[in-house]
């Protein structure tokens, strides 16, 4: 571990557990979702970029989920923390009262690997 050497093995295990709970889509499910127009039409796009932040995150999540524990690096752990935070905050909003299944709220969460309809 480099600069973040303060993180213990126990903290790393807890983060991996939280990430696995937050990301309830398999890599193949997420990849298929990221190819859809609905996935590509939601989220914030940073100035000068063409792909939404959540869409970029989804591609990163797929890569992380395909790694072994020993292959995870500090950038992966940082992204895992970001994903857990995003999913917790946005899932807690509860989404729209009607047609949650076809809402931008759900689509955005799915870009981050979490399908709230599961």
PyMOL commands that set and color helices and strands:
alter all, ss='L'
color gray80, all
select helices_A, chain A and resi 9-22+27-34+37-40+53-65+69-71+74-92+100-102+104-111
alter helices_A, ss='H'
color red, helices_A
deselect
rebuild
show_as cartoon
